[in-house]
Amino acid sequence: MLDIKISELDMEATKANVHQALEKYRLYVLSVTDKDRKDIENGLEVSEKKRKRYEYIKEFEAAIENALNIQEQRIIREGYIDSKEHNWIEMSQKLRLEKTPYYNKRARAFRRLAYALGIEVEKSEMTEKMRKKKGKTKESH
C-alpha cells in the first residue's frame, strides 16, 4: 500500500536551508558569466568549478519554474533573488496581500522549493530535543 503520510518539517531548519541555497545561487550567478554559460551550452571547455556552478544555477532555476506557482515564483525571484534585501511590506504590496496571507504564501513557497531541491529538514525527536535545549539555554541567560 502506498504510504501517503508526509513527514512534518522542521520549518526553521528548512527555511535556513532555503536561505542558504538562495545565497549560494546569487553568488554563483555573479561568478558564471554569459560567456561561460554559452561555452558550457555549446560543449566548449570550461573549468570544473564553473561547470558545477552552472549546473547548480540550472537546477535551482528549474526548481523555481517547476515546483512553484506564479505567485510563489514572484515571492522568490522578486523578494529574494532580484532584491538585495527582502522587504515583506514591499512584496506584500506588489502581490496585493495582507501580512498573514503573504507570510503563508512565502512559507508554502519555501516548503515547495525545499522539497524540489531536496533540502527539506524533517522533524525528528533529535531536532525537537535540540530546539528545546536551545530554548532553555536562551532562557537561562
Salt bridges, closest charged atoms under 4 A:
GLU8 OE2 - LYS123 NZ 3.09
ASP10 OD1 - ARG131 NH2 2.93
GLU12 OE1 - ARG131 NE 3.42
GLU12 OE2 - LYS134 NZ 3.89
GLU23 OE1 - ARG26 NH2 2.74
ASP36 OD2 - LYS50 NZ 3.05
ASP39 OD2 - LYS35 NZ 2.73
GLU61 OE2 - ARG37 NH2 4.00
GLU65 OE1 - ARG77 NH2 3.24
GLU72 OE2 - ARG108 NE 2.70
GLU72 OE1 - ARG112 NH1 3.08
GLU78 OE2 - ARG74 NE 2.85
GLU78 OE1 - LYS94 NZ 3.72
GLU90 OE2 - LYS94 NZ 3.87
GLU128 OE2 - LYS123 NZ 3.80
